[in-house]
């Protein structure tokens, strides 16, 4: 079961597409976090979602907000994907131990071996304030994130 609104967001430490360590707790007291889980780099729906975020980046990466996108791909795959698509926000690798962070958030599909489309908006205190979880083929509505961020 996915993490719910009002829950404390589980901390994590993952490598980004440049090999840098990113921890959720690094943003505590500083920024709200849009934490987005997606199944796989280079797939149609995922690429569309991540490029839509890229095209609206000032809404998701600014003085108050940080976007973090997590998949179970390796950092090497994520580096190439980010370069190919011009993605300038952190793509985090939940590759090994495989899917641990995705499992902590309740969005890992054991049969498919990947995260489903889960999004969590986490406030500056580390509390989940909004969430949506969609199945693998179902794209999320970017406007819903914007509305949720506007309430913080």
CNS distance restraints for C-alpha pairs under 8 A (distance, minus, plus):
assign (resid   1 and name CA) (resid 105 and name CA) 7.95 0.50 0.50
assign (resid   1 and name CA) (resid 106 and name CA) 4.92 0.50 0.50
assign (resid   1 and name CA) (resid 107 and name CA) 7.46 0.50 0.50
assign (resid   2 and name CA) (resid 105 and name CA) 5.45 0.50 0.50
assign (resid   2 and name CA) (resid 106 and name CA) 3.87 0.50 0.50
assign (resid   2 and name CA) (resid 107 and name CA) 5.92 0.50 0.50
assign (resid   2 and name CA) (resid 133 and name CA) 7.79 0.50 0.50
assign (resid   3 and name CA) (resid   7 and name CA) 6.55 0.50 0.50
assign (resid   3 and name CA) (resid   9 and name CA) 7.51 0.50 0.50
assign (resid   3 and name CA) (resid 105 and name CA) 5.34 0.50 0.50
assign (resid   3 and name CA) (resid 106 and name CA) 6.19 0.50 0.50
assign (resid   3 and name CA) (resid 128 and name CA) 7.92 0.50 0.50
assign (resid   4 and name CA) (resid 128 and name CA) 6.92 0.50 0.50
assign (resid   4 and name CA) (resid 130 and name CA) 7.99 0.50 0.50
assign (resid   4 and name CA) (resid 131 and name CA) 7.03 0.50 0.50
assign (resid   5 and name CA) (resid 127 and name CA) 7.72 0.50 0.50
assign (resid   5 and name CA) (resid 128 and name CA) 5.02 0.50 0.50
assign (resid   5 and name CA) (resid 129 and name CA) 5.15 0.50 0.50
assign (resid   5 and name CA) (resid 130 and name CA) 5.62 0.50 0.50
assign (resid   5 and name CA) (resid 131 and name CA) 6.61 0.50 0.50
assign (resid   6 and name CA) (resid 127 and name CA) 5.95 0.50 0.50
assign (resid   6 and name CA) (resid 128 and name CA) 5.38 0.50 0.50
assign (resid   6 and name CA) (resid 129 and name CA) 6.11 0.50 0.50
assign (resid   7 and name CA) (resid 127 and name CA) 5.78 0.50 0.50
assign (resid   7 and name CA) (resid 128 and name CA) 5.60 0.50 0.50
assign (resid   8 and name CA) (resid 126 and name CA) 5.87 0.50 0.50
assign (resid   8 and name CA) (resid 127 and name CA) 4.51 0.50 0.50
assign (resid   8 and name CA) (resid 128 and name CA) 6.17 0.50 0.50
assign (resid   9 and name CA) (resid 105 and name CA) 7.97 0.50 0.50
assign (resid   9 and name CA) (resid 122 and name CA) 6.99 0.50 0.50
assign (resid   9 and name CA) (resid 126 and name CA) 5.67 0.50 0.50
assign (resid   9 and name CA) (resid 127 and name CA) 5.62 0.50 0.50
assign (resid   9 and name CA) (resid 128 and name CA) 5.88 0.50 0.50
assign (resid  10 and name CA) (resid 104 and name CA) 6.77 0.50 0.50
assign (resid  10 and name CA) (resid 105 and name CA) 7.22 0.50 0.50
assign (resid  11 and name CA) (resid  23 and name CA) 6.89 0.50 0.50
assign (resid  11 and name CA) (resid  24 and name CA) 5.42 0.50 0.50
assign (resid  11 and name CA) (resid  25 and name CA) 6.07 0.50 0.50
assign (resid  12 and name CA) (resid  22 and name CA) 7.98 0.50 0.50
assign (resid  12 and name CA) (resid  23 and name CA) 5.44 0.50 0.50
assign (resid  12 and name CA) (resid  24 and name CA) 5.80 0.50 0.50
assign (resid  12 and name CA) (resid  25 and name CA) 7.68 0.50 0.50
assign (resid  12 and name CA) (resid 101 and name CA) 6.57 0.50 0.50
assign (resid  13 and name CA) (resid  21 and name CA) 6.46 0.50 0.50
assign (resid  13 and name CA) (resid  22 and name CA) 5.59 0.50 0.50
assign (resid  13 and name CA) (resid  23 and name CA) 4.42 0.50 0.50
assign (resid  13 and name CA) (resid  24 and name CA) 7.04 0.50 0.50
assign (resid  14 and name CA) (resid  21 and name CA) 5.61 0.50 0.50
assign (resid  14 and name CA) (resid  22 and name CA) 5.42 0.50 0.50
assign (resid  14 and name CA) (resid  23 and name CA) 6.56 0.50 0.50
assign (resid  14 and name CA) (resid  92 and name CA) 6.04 0.50 0.50
assign (resid  14 and name CA) (resid  93 and name CA) 6.12 0.50 0.50
assign (resid  14 and name CA) (resid  94 and name CA) 6.55 0.50 0.50
assign (resid  15 and name CA) (resid  19 and name CA) 5.21 0.50 0.50
assign (resid  15 and name CA) (resid  20 and name CA) 5.26 0.50 0.50
assign (resid  15 and name CA) (resid  21 and name CA) 4.52 0.50 0.50
assign (resid  15 and name CA) (resid  22 and name CA) 6.02 0.50 0.50
assign (resid  15 and name CA) (resid  75 and name CA) 6.99 0.50 0.50
assign (resid  15 and name CA) (resid  92 and name CA) 5.66 0.50 0.50
assign (resid  15 and name CA) (resid  93 and name CA) 5.73 0.50 0.50
assign (resid  15 and name CA) (resid  94 and name CA) 7.97 0.50 0.50
assign (resid  16 and name CA) (resid  20 and name CA) 5.37 0.50 0.50
assign (resid  16 and name CA) (resid  21 and name CA) 6.38 0.50 0.50
assign (resid  16 and name CA) (resid  22 and name CA) 6.73 0.50 0.50
assign (resid  16 and name CA) (resid  75 and name CA) 6.37 0.50 0.50
assign (resid  16 and name CA) (resid  78 and name CA) 8.00 0.50 0.50
assign (resid  16 and name CA) (resid  90 and name CA) 5.78 0.50 0.50
assign (resid  16 and name CA) (resid  91 and name CA) 5.34 0.50 0.50
assign (resid  16 and name CA) (resid  92 and name CA) 4.26 0.50 0.50
assign (resid  16 and name CA) (resid  93 and name CA) 6.06 0.50 0.50
assign (resid  17 and name CA) (resid  75 and name CA) 4.81 0.50 0.50
assign (resid  17 and name CA) (resid  76 and name CA) 6.72 0.50 0.50
assign (resid  17 and name CA) (resid  77 and name CA) 7.95 0.50 0.50
assign (resid  17 and name CA) (resid  78 and name CA) 5.20 0.50 0.50
assign (resid  17 and name CA) (resid  79 and name CA) 4.57 0.50 0.50
assign (resid  17 and name CA) (resid  82 and name CA) 7.59 0.50 0.50
assign (resid  17 and name CA) (resid  90 and name CA) 6.68 0.50 0.50
assign (resid  17 and name CA) (resid  91 and name CA) 5.49 0.50 0.50
assign (resid  17 and name CA) (resid  92 and name CA) 6.28 0.50 0.50
assign (resid  17 and name CA) (resid  93 and name CA) 7.26 0.50 0.50
assign (resid  18 and name CA) (resid  75 and name CA) 7.16 0.50 0.50
assign (resid  18 and name CA) (resid  79 and name CA) 6.48 0.50 0.50
assign (resid  19 and name CA) (resid  75 and name CA) 6.73 0.50 0.50
assign (resid  22 and name CA) (resid  26 and name CA) 7.44 0.50 0.50
assign (resid  22 and name CA) (resid  92 and name CA) 7.85 0.50 0.50
assign (resid  23 and name CA) (resid  27 and name CA) 7.76 0.50 0.50
assign (resid  24 and name CA) (resid  28 and name CA) 7.28 0.50 0.50
assign (resid  25 and name CA) (resid 126 and name CA) 7.60 0.50 0.50
assign (resid  27 and name CA) (resid  31 and name CA) 5.32 0.50 0.50
assign (resid  27 and name CA) (resid  32 and name CA) 7.28 0.50 0.50
assign (resid  27 and name CA) (resid  33 and name CA) 7.47 0.50 0.50
assign (resid  27 and name CA) (resid 124 and name CA) 6.98 0.50 0.50
assign (resid  28 and name CA) (resid  32 and name CA) 7.86 0.50 0.50
assign (resid  28 and name CA) (resid 124 and name CA) 5.09 0.50 0.50
assign (resid  28 and name CA) (resid 125 and name CA) 5.64 0.50 0.50
assign (resid  28 and name CA) (resid 126 and name CA) 6.09 0.50 0.50
assign (resid  29 and name CA) (resid 124 and name CA) 4.79 0.50 0.50
assign (resid  29 and name CA) (resid 125 and name CA) 5.83 0.50 0.50
assign (resid  30 and name CA) (resid  64 and name CA) 7.23 0.50 0.50
assign (resid  30 and name CA) (resid 124 and name CA) 5.97 0.50 0.50
assign (resid  31 and name CA) (resid  63 and name CA) 7.19 0.50 0.50
assign (resid  31 and name CA) (resid  64 and name CA) 4.79 0.50 0.50
assign (resid  31 and name CA) (resid  65 and name CA) 5.03 0.50 0.50
assign (resid  31 and name CA) (resid  66 and name CA) 6.42 0.50 0.50
assign (resid  31 and name CA) (resid 123 and name CA) 7.20 0.50 0.50
assign (resid  31 and name CA) (resid 124 and name CA) 5.20 0.50 0.50
assign (resid  32 and name CA) (resid  64 and name CA) 6.00 0.50 0.50
assign (resid  32 and name CA) (resid  65 and name CA) 4.66 0.50 0.50
assign (resid  32 and name CA) (resid  66 and name CA) 6.31 0.50 0.50
assign (resid  32 and name CA) (resid 121 and name CA) 7.19 0.50 0.50
assign (resid  32 and name CA) (resid 122 and name CA) 5.62 0.50 0.50
assign (resid  32 and name CA) (resid 123 and name CA) 4.46 0.50 0.50
assign (resid  32 and name CA) (resid 124 and name CA) 4.81 0.50 0.50
assign (resid  33 and name CA) (resid  65 and name CA) 5.61 0.50 0.50
assign (resid  33 and name CA) (resid  66 and name CA) 4.86 0.50 0.50
assign (resid  33 and name CA) (resid  67 and name CA) 5.84 0.50 0.50
assign (resid  33 and name CA) (resid  68 and name CA) 7.12 0.50 0.50
assign (resid  33 and name CA) (resid 120 and name CA) 7.93 0.50 0.50
assign (resid  33 and name CA) (resid 121 and name CA) 5.75 0.50 0.50
assign (resid  33 and name CA) (resid 122 and name CA) 5.05 0.50 0.50
assign (resid  33 and name CA) (resid 123 and name CA) 6.49 0.50 0.50
assign (resid  33 and name CA) (resid 124 and name CA) 7.58 0.50 0.50
assign (resid  34 and name CA) (resid  60 and name CA) 7.25 0.50 0.50
assign (resid  34 and name CA) (resid  65 and name CA) 7.24 0.50 0.50
assign (resid  34 and name CA) (resid  66 and name CA) 6.18 0.50 0.50
assign (resid  34 and name CA) (resid  67 and name CA) 4.74 0.50 0.50
assign (resid  34 and name CA) (resid  68 and name CA) 6.15 0.50 0.50
assign (resid  34 and name CA) (resid 119 and name CA) 7.06 0.50 0.50
assign (resid  34 and name CA) (resid 120 and name CA) 5.94 0.50 0.50
assign (resid  34 and name CA) (resid 121 and name CA) 4.65 0.50 0.50
assign (resid  34 and name CA) (resid 122 and name CA) 6.42 0.50 0.50
assign (resid  35 and name CA) (resid  67 and name CA) 6.20 0.50 0.50
assign (resid  35 and name CA) (resid  68 and name CA) 5.01 0.50 0.50
assign (resid  35 and name CA) (resid  69 and name CA) 6.02 0.50 0.50
assign (resid  35 and name CA) (resid  70 and name CA) 7.46 0.50 0.50
assign (resid  35 and name CA) (resid 119 and name CA) 5.64 0.50 0.50
assign (resid  35 and name CA) (resid 120 and name CA) 5.08 0.50 0.50
assign (resid  35 and name CA) (resid 121 and name CA) 6.21 0.50 0.50
assign (resid  35 and name CA) (resid 122 and name CA) 7.46 0.50 0.50
assign (resid  36 and name CA) (resid  67 and name CA) 7.61 0.50 0.50
assign (resid  36 and name CA) (resid  68 and name CA) 6.19 0.50 0.50
assign (resid  36 and name CA) (resid  69 and name CA) 4.69 0.50 0.50
assign (resid  36 and name CA) (resid  70 and name CA) 6.05 0.50 0.50
assign (resid  36 and name CA) (resid 117 and name CA) 7.34 0.50 0.50
assign (resid  36 and name CA) (resid 118 and name CA) 5.94 0.50 0.50
assign (resid  36 and name CA) (resid 119 and name CA) 4.42 0.50 0.50
assign (resid  36 and name CA) (resid 120 and name CA) 6.45 0.50 0.50
assign (resid  37 and name CA) (resid  69 and name CA) 5.83 0.50 0.50
assign (resid  37 and name CA) (resid  70 and name CA) 4.69 0.50 0.50
assign (resid  37 and name CA) (resid  71 and name CA) 5.85 0.50 0.50
assign (resid  37 and name CA) (resid 102 and name CA) 7.42 0.50 0.50
assign (resid  37 and name CA) (resid 107 and name CA) 7.74 0.50 0.50
assign (resid  37 and name CA) (resid 115 and name CA) 6.25 0.50 0.50
assign (resid  37 and name CA) (resid 116 and name CA) 6.71 0.50 0.50
assign (resid  37 and name CA) (resid 117 and name CA) 5.43 0.50 0.50
assign (resid  37 and name CA) (resid 118 and name CA) 5.06 0.50 0.50
assign (resid  37 and name CA) (resid 119 and name CA) 6.17 0.50 0.50
assign (resid  38 and name CA) (resid  46 and name CA) 6.40 0.50 0.50
assign (resid  38 and name CA) (resid  69 and name CA) 7.28 0.50 0.50
assign (resid  38 and name CA) (resid  70 and name CA) 6.27 0.50 0.50
assign (resid  38 and name CA) (resid  71 and name CA) 5.33 0.50 0.50
assign (resid  38 and name CA) (resid 115 and name CA) 5.86 0.50 0.50
assign (resid  38 and name CA) (resid 116 and name CA) 5.87 0.50 0.50
assign (resid  38 and name CA) (resid 117 and name CA) 4.88 0.50 0.50
assign (resid  38 and name CA) (resid 118 and name CA) 6.97 0.50 0.50
assign (resid  39 and name CA) (resid  46 and name CA) 7.09 0.50 0.50
assign (resid  39 and name CA) (resid  71 and name CA) 5.80 0.50 0.50
assign (resid  39 and name CA) (resid  72 and name CA) 7.04 0.50 0.50
assign (resid  39 and name CA) (resid 114 and name CA) 5.42 0.50 0.50
assign (resid  39 and name CA) (resid 115 and name CA) 4.91 0.50 0.50
assign (resid  39 and name CA) (resid 116 and name CA) 5.58 0.50 0.50
assign (resid  39 and name CA) (resid 117 and name CA) 6.72 0.50 0.50
assign (resid  39 and name CA) (resid 136 and name CA) 6.91 0.50 0.50
assign (resid  40 and name CA) (resid  46 and name CA) 6.66 0.50 0.50
assign (resid  40 and name CA) (resid  71 and name CA) 6.13 0.50 0.50
assign (resid  40 and name CA) (resid  72 and name CA) 6.99 0.50 0.50
assign (resid  40 and name CA) (resid  73 and name CA) 6.49 0.50 0.50
assign (resid  40 and name CA) (resid 114 and name CA) 7.51 0.50 0.50
assign (resid  41 and name CA) (resid  46 and name CA) 6.51 0.50 0.50
assign (resid  41 and name CA) (resid  47 and name CA) 6.77 0.50 0.50
assign (resid  41 and name CA) (resid  71 and name CA) 7.52 0.50 0.50
assign (resid  41 and name CA) (resid  73 and name CA) 7.01 0.50 0.50
assign (resid  41 and name CA) (resid  77 and name CA) 7.42 0.50 0.50
assign (resid  41 and name CA) (resid  78 and name CA) 6.78 0.50 0.50
assign (resid  41 and name CA) (resid  81 and name CA) 6.39 0.50 0.50
assign (resid  42 and name CA) (resid  46 and name CA) 7.10 0.50 0.50
assign (resid  42 and name CA) (resid  47 and name CA) 5.98 0.50 0.50
assign (resid  42 and name CA) (resid  81 and name CA) 6.63 0.50 0.50
assign (resid  43 and name CA) (resid  47 and name CA) 5.85 0.50 0.50
assign (resid  44 and name CA) (resid  48 and name CA) 6.18 0.50 0.50
assign (resid  45 and name CA) (resid  49 and name CA) 6.17 0.50 0.50
assign (resid  45 and name CA) (resid 137 and name CA) 7.08 0.50 0.50
assign (resid  45 and name CA) (resid 138 and name CA) 7.76 0.50 0.50
assign (resid  45 and name CA) (resid 139 and name CA) 6.26 0.50 0.50
assign (resid  46 and name CA) (resid  50 and name CA) 6.08 0.50 0.50
assign (resid  46 and name CA) (resid 139 and name CA) 7.80 0.50 0.50
assign (resid  47 and name CA) (resid  51 and name CA) 5.93 0.50 0.50
assign (resid  47 and name CA) (resid  85 and name CA) 8.00 0.50 0.50
assign (resid  48 and name CA) (resid  52 and name CA) 6.11 0.50 0.50
assign (resid  49 and name CA) (resid  53 and name CA) 6.42 0.50 0.50
assign (resid  49 and name CA) (resid 139 and name CA) 6.90 0.50 0.50
assign (resid  49 and name CA) (resid 140 and name CA) 7.40 0.50 0.50
assign (resid  49 and name CA) (resid 142 and name CA) 8.00 0.50 0.50
assign (resid  50 and name CA) (resid  54 and name CA) 6.25 0.50 0.50
assign (resid  50 and name CA) (resid  87 and name CA) 7.67 0.50 0.50
assign (resid  51 and name CA) (resid  55 and name CA) 6.13 0.50 0.50
assign (resid  51 and name CA) (resid  85 and name CA) 7.05 0.50 0.50
assign (resid  51 and name CA) (resid  87 and name CA) 7.22 0.50 0.50
assign (resid  52 and name CA) (resid  56 and name CA) 6.37 0.50 0.50
assign (resid  52 and name CA) (resid 142 and name CA) 7.67 0.50 0.50
assign (resid  53 and name CA) (resid  57 and name CA) 5.62 0.50 0.50
assign (resid  53 and name CA) (resid  60 and name CA) 7.53 0.50 0.50
assign (resid  53 and name CA) (resid 142 and name CA) 7.51 0.50 0.50
assign (resid  54 and name CA) (resid  86 and name CA) 7.75 0.50 0.50
assign (resid  54 and name CA) (resid  87 and name CA) 6.01 0.50 0.50
assign (resid  54 and name CA) (resid  88 and name CA) 7.35 0.50 0.50
assign (resid  54 and name CA) (resid  89 and name CA) 7.91 0.50 0.50
assign (resid  56 and name CA) (resid  60 and name CA) 7.28 0.50 0.50
assign (resid  57 and name CA) (resid  61 and name CA) 5.81 0.50 0.50
assign (resid  58 and name CA) (resid  62 and name CA) 5.92 0.50 0.50
assign (resid  59 and name CA) (resid  65 and name CA) 7.92 0.50 0.50
assign (resid  59 and name CA) (resid 146 and name CA) 7.15 0.50 0.50
assign (resid  60 and name CA) (resid  65 and name CA) 5.77 0.50 0.50
assign (resid  60 and name CA) (resid  66 and name CA) 5.98 0.50 0.50
assign (resid  60 and name CA) (resid  67 and name CA) 5.56 0.50 0.50
assign (resid  61 and name CA) (resid  65 and name CA) 5.27 0.50 0.50
assign (resid  61 and name CA) (resid  66 and name CA) 4.72 0.50 0.50
assign (resid  61 and name CA) (resid  67 and name CA) 5.85 0.50 0.50
assign (resid  61 and name CA) (resid  89 and name CA) 7.77 0.50 0.50
assign (resid  62 and name CA) (resid  66 and name CA) 6.67 0.50 0.50
assign (resid  67 and name CA) (resid  89 and name CA) 6.70 0.50 0.50
assign (resid  67 and name CA) (resid  90 and name CA) 7.28 0.50 0.50
assign (resid  68 and name CA) (resid  89 and name CA) 6.99 0.50 0.50
assign (resid  68 and name CA) (resid  90 and name CA) 5.53 0.50 0.50
assign (resid  68 and name CA) (resid  91 and name CA) 6.37 0.50 0.50
assign (resid  68 and name CA) (resid  92 and name CA) 6.97 0.50 0.50
assign (resid  69 and name CA) (resid  89 and name CA) 7.95 0.50 0.50
assign (resid  69 and name CA) (resid  90 and name CA) 6.41 0.50 0.50
assign (resid  69 and name CA) (resid  91 and name CA) 4.92 0.50 0.50
assign (resid  69 and name CA) (resid  92 and name CA) 5.92 0.50 0.50
assign (resid  70 and name CA) (resid  91 and name CA) 5.85 0.50 0.50
assign (resid  70 and name CA) (resid  92 and name CA) 4.62 0.50 0.50
assign (resid  70 and name CA) (resid  93 and name CA) 5.98 0.50 0.50
assign (resid  70 and name CA) (resid  94 and name CA) 6.58 0.50 0.50
assign (resid  71 and name CA) (resid  91 and name CA) 7.61 0.50 0.50
assign (resid  71 and name CA) (resid  92 and name CA) 6.50 0.50 0.50
assign (resid  71 and name CA) (resid  93 and name CA) 5.65 0.50 0.50
assign (resid  71 and name CA) (resid  94 and name CA) 5.79 0.50 0.50
assign (resid  71 and name CA) (resid  95 and name CA) 7.52 0.50 0.50
assign (resid  71 and name CA) (resid 114 and name CA) 7.42 0.50 0.50
assign (resid  71 and name CA) (resid 115 and name CA) 6.55 0.50 0.50
assign (resid  72 and name CA) (resid  93 and name CA) 5.67 0.50 0.50
assign (resid  72 and name CA) (resid  94 and name CA) 4.53 0.50 0.50
assign (resid  72 and name CA) (resid  95 and name CA) 4.49 0.50 0.50
assign (resid  72 and name CA) (resid  98 and name CA) 6.79 0.50 0.50
assign (resid  72 and name CA) (resid  99 and name CA) 6.05 0.50 0.50
assign (resid  72 and name CA) (resid 114 and name CA) 5.95 0.50 0.50
assign (resid  72 and name CA) (resid 115 and name CA) 6.88 0.50 0.50
assign (resid  73 and name CA) (resid  77 and name CA) 6.22 0.50 0.50
assign (resid  73 and name CA) (resid  78 and name CA) 6.58 0.50 0.50
assign (resid  73 and name CA) (resid  93 and name CA) 5.78 0.50 0.50
assign (resid  73 and name CA) (resid  94 and name CA) 6.82 0.50 0.50
assign (resid  73 and name CA) (resid  95 and name CA) 5.48 0.50 0.50
assign (resid  74 and name CA) (resid  78 and name CA) 6.34 0.50 0.50
assign (resid  74 and name CA) (resid  93 and name CA) 5.67 0.50 0.50
assign (resid  74 and name CA) (resid  94 and name CA) 7.59 0.50 0.50
assign (resid  74 and name CA) (resid  95 and name CA) 5.44 0.50 0.50
assign (resid  75 and name CA) (resid  79 and name CA) 6.03 0.50 0.50
assign (resid  75 and name CA) (resid  92 and name CA) 7.30 0.50 0.50
assign (resid  75 and name CA) (resid  93 and name CA) 5.55 0.50 0.50
assign (resid  75 and name CA) (resid  95 and name CA) 7.95 0.50 0.50
assign (resid  76 and name CA) (resid  80 and name CA) 6.50 0.50 0.50
assign (resid  77 and name CA) (resid  81 and name CA) 6.15 0.50 0.50
assign (resid  78 and name CA) (resid  82 and name CA) 5.97 0.50 0.50
assign (resid  78 and name CA) (resid  91 and name CA) 6.40 0.50 0.50
assign (resid  78 and name CA) (resid  92 and name CA) 7.77 0.50 0.50
assign (resid  78 and name CA) (resid  93 and name CA) 7.47 0.50 0.50
assign (resid  79 and name CA) (resid  83 and name CA) 6.21 0.50 0.50
assign (resid  80 and name CA) (resid  84 and name CA) 6.02 0.50 0.50
assign (resid  81 and name CA) (resid  85 and name CA) 6.12 0.50 0.50
assign (resid  81 and name CA) (resid  87 and name CA) 7.97 0.50 0.50
assign (resid  82 and name CA) (resid  86 and name CA) 5.56 0.50 0.50
assign (resid  82 and name CA) (resid  87 and name CA) 4.63 0.50 0.50
assign (resid  82 and name CA) (resid  88 and name CA) 7.04 0.50 0.50
assign (resid  82 and name CA) (resid  91 and name CA) 7.61 0.50 0.50
assign (resid  83 and name CA) (resid  87 and name CA) 6.59 0.50 0.50
assign (resid  94 and name CA) (resid  98 and name CA) 6.13 0.50 0.50
assign (resid  94 and name CA) (resid  99 and name CA) 5.31 0.50 0.50
assign (resid  94 and name CA) (resid 100 and name CA) 6.76 0.50 0.50
assign (resid  94 and name CA) (resid 101 and name CA) 6.34 0.50 0.50
assign (resid  94 and name CA) (resid 102 and name CA) 7.20 0.50 0.50
assign (resid  95 and name CA) (resid  99 and name CA) 6.14 0.50 0.50
assign (resid  96 and name CA) (resid 100 and name CA) 7.54 0.50 0.50
assign (resid  99 and name CA) (resid 103 and name CA) 5.95 0.50 0.50
assign (resid  99 and name CA) (resid 108 and name CA) 6.57 0.50 0.50
assign (resid  99 and name CA) (resid 113 and name CA) 7.84 0.50 0.50
assign (resid  99 and name CA) (resid 114 and name CA) 6.96 0.50 0.50
assign (resid  99 and name CA) (resid 115 and name CA) 7.33 0.50 0.50
assign (resid 100 and name CA) (resid 104 and name CA) 6.22 0.50 0.50
assign (resid 101 and name CA) (resid 105 and name CA) 6.41 0.50 0.50
assign (resid 102 and name CA) (resid 106 and name CA) 6.21 0.50 0.50
assign (resid 102 and name CA) (resid 107 and name CA) 5.30 0.50 0.50
assign (resid 102 and name CA) (resid 108 and name CA) 5.04 0.50 0.50
assign (resid 102 and name CA) (resid 115 and name CA) 5.94 0.50 0.50
assign (resid 103 and name CA) (resid 107 and name CA) 5.88 0.50 0.50
assign (resid 103 and name CA) (resid 108 and name CA) 5.05 0.50 0.50
assign (resid 107 and name CA) (resid 115 and name CA) 5.42 0.50 0.50
assign (resid 107 and name CA) (resid 116 and name CA) 5.49 0.50 0.50
assign (resid 107 and name CA) (resid 117 and name CA) 7.41 0.50 0.50
assign (resid 107 and name CA) (resid 118 and name CA) 6.19 0.50 0.50
assign (resid 107 and name CA) (resid 133 and name CA) 7.59 0.50 0.50
assign (resid 108 and name CA) (resid 113 and name CA) 7.19 0.50 0.50
assign (resid 108 and name CA) (resid 114 and name CA) 5.69 0.50 0.50
assign (resid 108 and name CA) (resid 115 and name CA) 4.25 0.50 0.50
assign (resid 108 and name CA) (resid 116 and name CA) 6.12 0.50 0.50
assign (resid 109 and name CA) (resid 113 and name CA) 5.74 0.50 0.50
assign (resid 109 and name CA) (resid 114 and name CA) 5.51 0.50 0.50
assign (resid 109 and name CA) (resid 115 and name CA) 5.71 0.50 0.50
assign (resid 109 and name CA) (resid 116 and name CA) 6.37 0.50 0.50
assign (resid 110 and name CA) (resid 114 and name CA) 7.09 0.50 0.50
assign (resid 116 and name CA) (resid 133 and name CA) 7.29 0.50 0.50
assign (resid 116 and name CA) (resid 134 and name CA) 6.65 0.50 0.50
assign (resid 116 and name CA) (resid 135 and name CA) 5.73 0.50 0.50
assign (resid 116 and name CA) (resid 136 and name CA) 5.30 0.50 0.50
assign (resid 117 and name CA) (resid 133 and name CA) 5.59 0.50 0.50
assign (resid 117 and name CA) (resid 134 and name CA) 5.00 0.50 0.50
assign (resid 117 and name CA) (resid 135 and name CA) 6.07 0.50 0.50
assign (resid 117 and name CA) (resid 136 and name CA) 6.19 0.50 0.50
assign (resid 117 and name CA) (resid 138 and name CA) 7.76 0.50 0.50
assign (resid 117 and name CA) (resid 139 and name CA) 7.64 0.50 0.50
assign (resid 117 and name CA) (resid 140 and name CA) 7.60 0.50 0.50
assign (resid 118 and name CA) (resid 131 and name CA) 7.35 0.50 0.50
assign (resid 118 and name CA) (resid 132 and name CA) 5.81 0.50 0.50
assign (resid 118 and name CA) (resid 133 and name CA) 4.17 0.50 0.50
assign (resid 118 and name CA) (resid 134 and name CA) 6.25 0.50 0.50
assign (resid 119 and name CA) (resid 131 and name CA) 5.43 0.50 0.50
assign (resid 119 and name CA) (resid 132 and name CA) 5.38 0.50 0.50
assign (resid 119 and name CA) (resid 133 and name CA) 6.31 0.50 0.50
assign (resid 120 and name CA) (resid 128 and name CA) 6.40 0.50 0.50
assign (resid 120 and name CA) (resid 129 and name CA) 7.56 0.50 0.50
assign (resid 120 and name CA) (resid 130 and name CA) 5.89 0.50 0.50
assign (resid 120 and name CA) (resid 131 and name CA) 4.51 0.50 0.50
assign (resid 120 and name CA) (resid 132 and name CA) 6.88 0.50 0.50
assign (resid 121 and name CA) (resid 128 and name CA) 5.74 0.50 0.50
assign (resid 121 and name CA) (resid 129 and name CA) 5.66 0.50 0.50
assign (resid 121 and name CA) (resid 130 and name CA) 5.13 0.50 0.50
assign (resid 121 and name CA) (resid 131 and name CA) 6.26 0.50 0.50
assign (resid 121 and name CA) (resid 145 and name CA) 7.83 0.50 0.50
assign (resid 121 and name CA) (resid 148 and name CA) 7.61 0.50 0.50
assign (resid 121 and name CA) (resid 149 and name CA) 7.41 0.50 0.50
assign (resid 122 and name CA) (resid 126 and name CA) 5.63 0.50 0.50
assign (resid 122 and name CA) (resid 127 and name CA) 5.33 0.50 0.50
assign (resid 122 and name CA) (resid 128 and name CA) 4.37 0.50 0.50
assign (resid 122 and name CA) (resid 129 and name CA) 5.71 0.50 0.50
assign (resid 122 and name CA) (resid 130 and name CA) 7.35 0.50 0.50
assign (resid 123 and name CA) (resid 127 and name CA) 5.48 0.50 0.50
assign (resid 123 and name CA) (resid 128 and name CA) 6.43 0.50 0.50
assign (resid 123 and name CA) (resid 129 and name CA) 6.48 0.50 0.50
assign (resid 123 and name CA) (resid 152 and name CA) 7.24 0.50 0.50
assign (resid 130 and name CA) (resid 148 and name CA) 6.49 0.50 0.50
assign (resid 134 and name CA) (resid 138 and name CA) 5.82 0.50 0.50
assign (resid 134 and name CA) (resid 139 and name CA) 7.21 0.50 0.50
assign (resid 134 and name CA) (resid 140 and name CA) 6.98 0.50 0.50
assign (resid 141 and name CA) (resid 145 and name CA) 7.39 0.50 0.50
assign (resid 142 and name CA) (resid 146 and name CA) 6.78 0.50 0.50
assign (resid 143 and name CA) (resid 147 and name CA) 6.29 0.50 0.50
assign (resid 144 and name CA) (resid 148 and name CA) 6.20 0.50 0.50
assign (resid 145 and name CA) (resid 149 and name CA) 6.11 0.50 0.50
assign (resid 146 and name CA) (resid 150 and name CA) 6.20 0.50 0.50
assign (resid 147 and name CA) (resid 151 and name CA) 6.80 0.50 0.50
assign (resid 148 and name CA) (resid 152 and name CA) 7.26 0.50 0.50
